[in-house]
Amino acid sequence: MDSNDNRKYSCLKLETLDDVKAIITEVLEEIRSQSKAVEMSGRICNLLQVWLKAHEIAKATDFEERIGWLEQQAHKSKIQVEELE
């Protein structure tokens, strides 16, 4: 990557996990297209670790939402059973 590429990436605003994944994908595609994967292997590894962490956070958030919904349903069911008694 040359200095123009560095400026292009440094001005980005990463507000969501999808933004993080998108920029990492873009950088990796650029490295691959320039056939510099071997000399950039340390950076590639670091980018992939960040991408993986972003993916883990997204999955954990999804699980938390699902568990919250299940807890709400269980609470509603308990209230309905108590009302019938």
Secondary structure, 3 states (H helix, E strand, C coil): CCHHHHHHHHCCCCCCHHHHHHHHHHHHHHHHHCCCCCCCHHHHHHHHHHHHHHHHHHHHHHHHHHHHHHHHHHHHHHHHHHHHC
